[in-house]
Amino acid sequence: MKLFIYYSLSGNGDIIADKMKELGYDLRKVNAKSLKKNNFWNIFKGGFLAGIGAKAKLIDYNNDISNYDEICIGSPIWNGKFSCPINTVLAKTNLDNKNIKFILYSGSGEAKKAIKKINKKYPNAQIIVLKEPKKYNEELEKINGGF
Ligand SMILES: Cc1cc2nc3c(=O)[nH]c(=O)nc-3n(C[C@H](O)[C@H](O)[C@H](O)COP(=O)(O)O)c2cc1C
């Protein structure tokens, strides 16, 4: 069984989730208390908080993944790093002995710092980075059945 745990502030993650559902993943969308709107102040605040590795408070997060052997984690890139809600997911979810994958989505299509962290903490994890699939639908083709 495969599970896609993800966060999305402005809908890119949701488009990816639709694709993951088609590929047979169960979905678990994370709700966070932090940012509600994608305005300038929030981008500034979220970017700062992500930059220092802050964890957002999650609403009703279920960290029971015992039914799944594969966990794919989806995070927007904030200030080059994981979004604050996904920092919390990574802290609260025991991924030991799971097949781990990451899908990162960003405005630039890059995610260097997050990739560095993944390589250090989860050296066996597979990673793909998409450039805002809401705008660039063809980016979804990077996720295929084999992933
Ligand atoms: C707080 C904040 C910080 C961001 N920082 C970056 C960044 O450093 N690099 C980048 O390429 N995109 C950055 N973005 C853009 C998002 O990563 C991109 O729009 C992503 O696809 C959003 O996913 P979502 O729509 O599922 O929330 C940032 C967006 C927000 C809200």
The ligand as an SDF file (V2000), in Angstrom:
LIG
                    3D

 31 33  0  0  0  0  0  0  0  0999 V2000
    6.4180   31.1890    1.7600 C   0  0  0  0  0  0  0  0  0  0  0  0
    6.8190   30.8110    0.3610 C   0  0  0  0  0  0  0  0  0  0  0  0
    8.1680   30.7210    0.0370 C   0  0  0  0  0  0  0  0  0  0  0  0
    8.5660   30.2910   -1.2530 C   0  0  0  0  0  0  0  0  0  0  0  0
    9.8980   30.1690   -1.5220 N   0  0  0  0  0  0  0  0  0  0  0  0
   10.2980   29.6840   -2.7470 C   0  0  0  0  0  0  0  0  0  0  0  0
   11.6810   29.4690   -3.0400 C   0  0  0  0  0  0  0  0  0  0  0  0
   12.5690   29.7050   -2.2220 O   0  0  0  0  0  0  0  0  0  0  0  0
   12.0220   29.0030   -4.2730 N   0  0  0  0  0  0  0  0  0  0  0  0
   11.0740   28.7250   -5.2390 C   0  0  0  0  0  0  0  0  0  0  0  0
   11.4560   28.2860   -6.3360 O   0  0  0  0  0  0  0  0  0  0  0  0
    9.7480   28.9000   -4.9880 N   0  0  0  0  0  0  0  0  0  0  0  0
    9.3230   29.3650   -3.7700 C   0  0  0  0  0  0  0  0  0  0  0  0
    7.9780   29.5260   -3.4950 N   0  0  0  0  0  0  0  0  0  0  0  0
    6.9860   29.1300   -4.5150 C   0  0  0  0  0  0  0  0  0  0  0  0
    6.3720   27.7580   -4.2050 C   0  0  0  0  0  0  0  0  0  0  0  0
    7.3630   26.8130   -3.8660 O   0  0  0  0  0  0  0  0  0  0  0  0
    5.5830   27.2040   -5.4100 C   0  0  0  0  0  0  0  0  0  0  0  0
    4.6370   28.1450   -5.8400 O   0  0  0  0  0  0  0  0  0  0  0  0
    4.9000   25.8710   -5.0700 C   0  0  0  0  0  0  0  0  0  0  0  0
    4.5070   25.2420   -6.2660 O   0  0  0  0  0  0  0  0  0  0  0  0
    3.6930   26.0760   -4.1650 C   0  0  0  0  0  0  0  0  0  0  0  0
    3.0130   24.8580   -3.9540 O   0  0  0  0  0  0  0  0  0  0  0  0
    1.4790   24.8670   -3.4310 P   0  0  0  0  0  0  0  0  0  0  0  0
    0.6890   25.6130   -4.4960 O   0  0  0  0  0  0  0  0  0  0  0  0
    1.0680   23.4240   -3.3590 O   0  0  0  0  0  0  0  0  0  0  0  0
    1.4460   25.5480   -2.1150 O   0  0  0  0  0  0  0  0  0  0  0  0
    7.5740   29.9790   -2.2340 C   0  0  0  0  0  0  0  0  0  0  0  0
    6.2150   30.1190   -1.8970 C   0  0  0  0  0  0  0  0  0  0  0  0
    5.8260   30.5150   -0.6190 C   0  0  0  0  0  0  0  0  0  0  0  0
    4.3660   30.6260   -0.2830 C   0  0  0  0  0  0  0  0  0  0  0  0
  1  2  1  0
  2  3  1  0
  2 30  2  0
  3  4  2  0
  4  5  1  0
  4 28  1  0
  5  6  2  0
  6  7  1  0
  6 13  1  0
  7  8  2  0
  7  9  1  0
  9 10  1  0
 10 11  2  0
 10 12  1  0
 12 13  2  0
 13 14  1  0
 14 15  1  0
 14 28  1  0
 15 16  1  0
 16 17  1  0
 16 18  1  0
 18 19  1  0
 18 20  1  0
 20 21  1  0
 20 22  1  0
 22 23  1  0
 23 24  1  0
 24 25  2  0
 24 26  1  0
 24 27  1  0
 28 29  2  0
 29 30  1  0
 30 31  1  0
M  END
$$$$
